[in-house]
């Protein structure tokens, strides 16, 4: 296993970016990478807007429908393509759509825990965030954190975005052994969202999304229910096919755009190669 993480890369960022750009020149130019954001603080809105503008110089932002058609081989993409996703259902994501995505014409997938979305009380919302999403670690802006509402999600759908399921309670599915409980997290959550939003859900993202959060049982339940199942393991999805785990690049807004460019170059994809191979071998085709 390659011992690389974003903190170690940041130390030698300029040097690594130089070599990753050289590597990039010789690599296959057909790319399909997926960005994943979580809560976006208001102070980072301008940085996110500029980040998207910067990326648009070398990448094409695609819609969820274009992504679906590519994976299903209905209309294969060419060149460098980016899909934007948001996890956890924070209210800030709704404002990001209104102030940034809408302005730039970017369509995204918003993955939400079904129990979180149904909350109408600020107190319950913060309790859910503290106990289920933040793992008891409070950020500086904790008191401002809220959940998106069903009304917010309906507005996102109306504006051309997609909604995906992110479990029922934001549970670590690898820690759940009971098939009954796994189905509540993976399947019942989807049924609840579909009933509330009056749509069919095809997209599911594992909570946490790392190698240790995905068990063989949870992977197969998810793949039987959904057409598209997402992780937070980095990689190029251009040659993905149906029933193969989808890779995503987590974006750190407290870091530079150069770090993101290193991730998108595929420089550290090898770190996840063995993990992805094991996971995909566990999926019943």
C-alpha positions in Angstrom: 0.0 0.0 0.0 1.3 3.4 -0.9 1.4 5.6 2.2 0.2 8.9 0.7 -2.4 11.2 2.1 -3.3 14.8 1.4 -1.3 16.1 4.4 1.9 14.4 3.3 1.4 15.5 -0.3 0.9 19.2 0.8 4.5 19.3 2.1 5.9 18.7 -1.4 3.0 20.0 -3.4 4.8 22.1 -6.0 7.3 19.3 -6.8 4.6 16.6 -7.0 2.4 18.8 -9.2 5.3 19.3 -11.6 5.8 15.5 -12.0 2.1 14.8 -12.1 1.7 17.2 -14.9 4.5 15.4 -16.8 2.8 12.1 -16.1 -0.5 13.6 -17.2 0.9 14.4 -20.6 1.6 10.7 -21.4 -1.6 9.3 -19.8 -4.8 8.5 -21.5 -6.7 11.8 -21.9 -10.1 10.2 -21.5 -11.1 10.9 -17.9 -14.2 10.8 -15.8 -13.6 11.9 -12.3 -16.1 12.7 -9.6 -15.7 15.4 -7.0 -17.3 15.1 -3.6 -17.9 18.0 -1.2 -19.5 18.0 2.2 -20.5 21.0 4.3 -19.2 24.2 2.7 -18.7 27.2 5.0 -19.8 30.6 3.8 -16.3 31.8 3.9 -15.3 29.2 1.3 -18.0 30.1 -1.2 -15.8 32.4 -3.2 -13.0 29.9 -3.2 -15.3 27.2 -4.5 -16.6 29.4 -7.3 -13.0 30.2 -8.3 -12.1 26.5 -8.1 -14.9 25.6 -10.5 -13.9 28.4 -12.9 -10.2 27.2 -12.8 -11.1 23.6 -13.4 -13.4 24.5 -16.3 -10.4 25.6 -18.3 -9.2 21.9 -18.7 -12.2 19.9 -17.7 -15.8 19.6 -18.8 -18.5 19.6 -16.1 -21.1 16.9 -17.0 -24.6 16.3 -15.8 -25.8 13.3 -13.8 -27.7 12.1 -16.9 -24.6 12.3 -19.0 -22.8 10.2 -16.4 -25.5 7.6 -16.4 -25.5 7.4 -20.2 -21.7 7.0 -20.2 -21.7 4.2 -17.6 -24.6 2.4 -19.4 -22.8 2.9 -22.8 -25.7 4.8 -24.3 -23.6 7.8 -25.1 -19.9 7.5 -24.3 -18.1 10.7 -23.3 -14.7 11.9 -24.6 -11.9 13.9 -23.1 -11.7 15.1 -19.5 -15.0 15.1 -17.6 -16.0 16.1 -14.1 -19.2 15.3 -12.1 -19.9 17.2 -8.9 -21.5 15.6 -5.9 -22.3 16.6 -2.3 -22.7 14.3 0.7 -24.6 14.5 4.0 -27.5 16.9 3.2 -26.2 20.0 4.8 -28.2 23.2 4.3 -25.0 24.9 3.0 -25.2 22.7 -0.1 -28.5 24.3 -1.0 -27.0 27.7 -0.8 -24.0 26.6 -2.8 -26.4 25.5 -5.6 -28.2 28.8 -5.5 -25.1 31.0 -5.4 -22.5 29.0 -7.4 -23.8 26.0 -9.3 -26.8 27.7 -10.8 -24.6 30.7 -11.8 -22.1 28.3 -13.6 -24.7 26.0 -15.1 -23.3 23.0 -13.1 -25.7 20.1 -12.3 -24.8 17.9 -9.3 -25.9 14.8 -7.3 -26.8 15.5 -3.7 -26.5 12.4 -1.4 -28.7 12.7 1.7 -29.4 10.5 4.7 -33.2 10.0 4.8 -33.6 10.5 8.6 -31.7 13.7 8.5 -33.8 15.3 5.7 -37.1 14.6 7.6 -36.0 16.7 10.6 -37.7 20.1 11.0 -36.3 21.1 14.4 -33.0 23.0 14.7 -32.3 21.2 18.0 -32.9 17.8 16.4 -30.9 18.7 13.4 -27.8 19.7 15.4 -28.2 16.6 17.6 -28.2 14.4 14.4 -25.2 16.1 13.0 -23.3 15.8 16.3 -24.1 12.1 16.9 -24.3 10.7 13.3 -22.3 12.8 10.9 -19.4 14.6 12.7 -18.5 11.7 15.0 -18.6 14.0 18.1 -16.0 16.4 16.6 -17.5 19.9 16.4 -16.2 22.3 13.8 -16.0 26.0 14.5 -19.3 26.8 12.7 -21.2 23.9 14.4 -24.0 26.2 15.6 -24.8 27.3 12.1 -25.1 23.7 10.7 -28.5 22.6 9.6 -30.1 20.0 7.3 -31.7 20.5 4.0 -35.5 20.1 4.0 -37.7 18.0 1.7 -38.8 21.4 0.1 -35.1 22.2 -0.6 -34.6 18.8 -2.3 -37.7 19.3 -4.4 -36.3 22.7 -5.5 -33.0 21.1 -6.5 -34.8 18.5 -8.5 -36.8 21.2 -10.2 -33.5 23.0 -11.1 -32.2 19.8 -12.9 -30.1 18.2 -10.1 -30.3 14.6 -8.9 -30.8 13.2 -5.4 -29.1 10.1 -4.2 -29.4 8.1 -1.0 -26.7 8.2 1.7 -28.2 5.6 4.0 -30.9 6.2 6.6 -28.8 7.5 9.6 -25.3 8.0 8.1 -24.2 4.7 9.6 -20.9 2.9 9.0 -22.4 -0.1 7.1 -19.3 -2.3 7.6 -20.0 -2.3 11.3 -23.6 -3.6 10.9 -23.8 -7.4 10.7 -27.6 -7.8 10.6 -29.1 -8.1 7.2 -32.3 -6.6 8.5 -30.5 -3.5 9.8 -28.5 -3.2 6.6 -31.6 -3.3 4.5 -33.2 -0.5 6.6 -30.1 1.7 6.0 -29.8 0.9 2.3 -33.2 0.1 1.0 -35.8 1.5 3.5 -34.0 4.9 3.3 -34.5 4.9 -0.4 -38.1 4.1 -0.2 -38.6 6.9 2.3 -36.9 9.4 0.1 -38.8 8.2 -3.0 -42.1 8.6 -1.2 -41.2 12.1 0.0 -39.8 13.3 -3.3 -42.0 11.3 -5.7 -39.1 10.2 -7.7 -37.1 7.0 -8.3 -33.6 6.9 -6.9 -30.8 5.3 -8.8 -27.8 6.6 -6.9 -26.4 5.5 -3.6 -23.2 6.7 -1.8 -21.7 4.8 1.2 -21.3 6.8 4.3 -17.6 7.5 4.9 -16.9 5.7 1.7 -13.5 4.4 2.6 -12.4 0.7 2.3 -13.3 -0.1 5.9 -16.8 1.2 5.6 -17.9 -1.3 2.9 -18.6 -4.9 3.8 -19.3 -7.7 1.2 -22.9 -7.9 2.4 -23.6 -4.2 2.3 -22.0 -3.9 -1.2 -24.2 -6.6 -2.6 -27.4 -5.2 -1.0 -26.6 -1.8 -2.5 -25.8 -3.1 -5.9 -29.0 -5.1 -6.1 -31.0 -2.0 -5.3 -29.2 0.8 -7.1 -27.8 1.3 -10.6 -24.9 3.5 -9.4 -23.0 2.9 -6.1 -20.4 5.4 -5.0 -17.3 5.3 -2.7 -14.8 7.9 -1.6 -11.9 6.0 -3.1 -10.1 8.0 -5.7 -9.9 7.0 -9.4 -10.9 7.4 -13.0 -14.4 6.2 -13.8 -14.1 6.5 -17.6 -13.8 2.7 -18.1 -16.3 1.8 -15.4 -19.2 -0.4 -16.2 -22.5 -1.2 -14.4 -22.2 -3.1 -11.1 -18.7 -1.7 -10.6 -18.0 0.6 -7.6 -17.8 4.2 -8.5 -14.8 6.2 -7.4 -14.8 9.8 -6.1 -12.2 12.5 -5.2 -12.9 14.2 -1.8 -12.1 17.9 -2.1 -10.6 19.8 0.8 -11.5 23.5 0.6 -8.9 24.3 3.2 -6.2 23.2 0.8 -5.0 24.7 -2.5 -6.3 24.1 -6.0 -2.9 22.5 -6.8 -3.6 19.7 -4.4 -6.9 19.0 -6.1 -5.1 19.0 -9.5 -2.6 16.4 -8.2 -5.6 14.2 -7.2 -7.3 14.7 -10.5 -4.0 13.8 -12.4 -4.3 10.3 -11.0 -1.0 10.6 -9.2 -2.1 8.7 -6.1 -4.8 6.4 -7.7 -2.5 3.4 -7.3 -2.9 3.8 -3.5 -6.5 2.5 -3.9 -5.9 -0.1 -6.7 -5.8 -3.1 -4.4 -8.7 -2.0 -2.3 -10.9 -1.4 -5.4 -10.0 -4.7 -6.8 -10.9 -6.5 -3.6 -14.2 -4.6 -3.4 -15.2 -5.2 -7.0 -14.4 -8.9 -6.6 -16.9 -9.0 -3.7 -19.7 -7.7 -5.8 -22.0 -10.4 -7.2 -22.4 -9.6 -10.9 
